[in-house]
Amino acid sequence: MSRAVLSIGSNLGDRLAQLRSVVDGLGDRVVAVSPVYTTAPWGGVEQDDYLNAIVLVDDPRFGPNDWLRFGQQLEQAAGRVREVRWGARTLDVDVVLCVEEGAVYRSDDPELTLPHPQAHNRAFVLIPWLDVQPDAELEVDGTARPVRDWLAELDAGERAGVRPTEFVLSAATEGSAS
């Protein structure tokens, strides 16, 4: 069994439709979907705000690289172009964490580093993650801690910049915003 935490975001075009395309594309692999948040861009590139959410997924046939490839296929279908690091995008699907057979998968591969090396610094990942998995833990540099503790250490402005919306991605998934 492979379960993954996917962070999804969009700040170009029909942002909500882009996020919904991920949930629709994952189909019955979706375990839970967080509420949708609006967030300021991260990384210093001038651009519009993002819509962000977390999707918990599960598929016994998928491994970590399968989640990555599937996410990239969804990005391509949304017309994602990779020109500027941390730049605007129609769709971004990041694998944050993957669990196989009950153990957290670790990888230092530059194509897929897991757990995601910057997740603990990003309130737009941590806040929606806690919505769907309140007891989530994340390991950083060999130290596993509750996600809520990583979030508490972030700058108050970073946390306040993640604002809830009225948008819903899925009404049929347990644990999702309905």
C-alpha positions in Angstrom: 0.0 0.0 0.0 1.2 3.5 -0.8 -0.4 6.6 0.7 0.8 10.1 -0.2 0.2 13.6 0.8 -0.1 15.9 -2.2 0.1 19.7 -2.1 -1.8 21.3 -5.0 -1.8 24.9 -6.0 -2.8 27.2 -8.9 -2.5 30.9 -9.6 -3.1 31.1 -13.4 -6.4 30.7 -15.3 -9.4 29.1 -13.6 -7.5 28.3 -10.4 -10.4 26.4 -8.8 -11.0 24.3 -11.9 -7.3 23.4 -12.0 -7.5 22.1 -8.4 -10.7 20.2 -9.1 -9.0 18.6 -12.1 -6.5 17.0 -9.7 -9.2 15.6 -7.4 -11.2 14.4 -10.4 -8.1 12.9 -12.0 -7.2 11.0 -8.9 -10.7 9.6 -8.6 -11.1 6.8 -6.1 -7.5 7.1 -4.9 -8.6 10.2 -2.9 -8.9 9.6 0.8 -9.4 13.2 1.9 -9.3 16.7 0.5 -8.6 19.8 2.6 -10.5 23.0 2.4 -9.2 25.4 -0.2 -7.0 28.4 0.9 -5.8 31.5 -0.8 -2.2 32.3 -0.2 0.4 34.9 -1.3 3.1 33.5 -3.6 6.1 32.0 -2.1 9.7 32.5 -3.3 9.9 36.2 -4.1 8.6 36.2 -7.7 5.9 38.9 -8.4 2.6 37.1 -9.3 -1.0 36.6 -8.3 -2.2 34.8 -5.2 -2.6 31.0 -5.2 -5.4 28.7 -4.3 -3.9 25.8 -2.4 -5.2 22.5 -0.9 -3.9 19.1 0.3 -5.1 15.8 -1.1 -4.5 12.5 0.8 -4.3 9.7 -1.7 -4.0 5.9 -1.4 -3.3 3.2 -4.1 -1.7 -0.1 -3.4 -0.3 -0.2 -7.0 1.4 3.2 -6.7 4.9 3.9 -5.4 6.4 7.4 -4.7 7.6 7.9 -8.3 4.2 6.9 -9.6 2.6 9.7 -7.5 5.2 12.1 -8.9 4.6 11.0 -12.5 0.8 11.2 -12.1 1.1 14.7 -10.7 3.3 15.7 -13.6 0.8 14.3 -16.0 -2.0 16.4 -14.3 0.2 19.5 -14.5 0.9 18.9 -18.2 -2.9 18.4 -18.9 -3.4 21.8 -17.2 -0.8 23.5 -19.5 1.9 23.9 -16.9 5.1 25.5 -18.2 8.2 25.4 -16.2 10.1 28.6 -17.0 10.7 30.5 -13.7 11.5 28.8 -10.4 8.7 29.5 -8.0 6.9 31.4 -10.8 3.3 31.5 -11.7 1.7 28.2 -12.7 -1.6 26.8 -13.9 -1.1 23.8 -11.6 1.5 22.6 -9.2 1.2 19.1 -7.7 3.9 18.3 -5.1 4.4 15.0 -3.3 5.0 16.0 0.3 5.2 12.6 1.9 4.7 9.0 0.9 4.1 6.1 3.2 4.7 2.5 2.0 3.7 -0.5 4.1 3.4 1.7 7.1 6.8 3.3 6.9 7.7 6.8 5.7 9.5 6.6 2.4 12.8 8.6 2.3 14.6 9.7 -0.8 17.5 12.1 -1.5 16.9 11.8 -5.3 16.9 15.3 -6.8 13.9 14.3 -8.9 11.9 13.3 -5.9 13.2 14.2 -2.5 11.0 12.9 0.3 9.8 14.0 2.7 9.5 17.2 0.8 12.5 19.3 2.0 10.7 22.6 2.3 7.2 21.4 3.5 8.0 22.4 7.1 8.7 26.0 6.0 5.4 26.4 4.1 2.2 27.3 6.0 0.2 26.8 2.7 1.2 23.1 3.0 1.0 22.6 6.8 -2.4 24.4 7.5 -4.5 22.4 5.0 -2.6 19.2 5.9 -3.7 19.6 9.5 -7.3 19.9 8.3 -7.3 16.4 6.9 -4.7 14.8 9.2 -4.6 16.6 12.6 -2.1 14.0 14.0 0.3 14.3 11.0 4.0 14.1 11.6 6.8 15.3 9.4 10.5 14.4 9.6 13.1 17.1 8.9 16.8 16.4 9.1 16.2 13.2 11.1 13.8 14.8 13.5 10.1 13.7 13.4 7.7 16.2 14.9 4.0 16.9 14.7 3.1 19.1 11.8 1.3 21.5 14.2 4.7 22.0 15.9 6.4 22.9 12.6 3.6 25.3 11.9 3.8 27.0 15.3 7.5 27.8 14.6 6.7 29.7 11.4 6.4 33.5 11.4 3.0 34.7 12.3 2.7 36.6 9.0 3.4 33.4 7.1 0.6 31.6 9.0 -1.8 34.6 8.6 -1.2 34.7 4.9 -3.0 31.4 4.5 -6.6 32.4 4.3 -9.7 30.1 4.1 -12.0 30.4 1.1 -15.6 29.3 0.5 -14.4 26.9 -2.3 -15.0 23.2 -2.2 -13.1 20.6 -4.2 -15.0 17.5 -3.4 -18.3 16.8 -1.7 -18.0 13.0 -1.9 -14.8 12.4 0.0 -14.6 11.6 3.7 -12.8 14.3 5.6 -13.2 16.9 2.8 -14.8 20.3 2.9 -18.3 19.8 1.8 
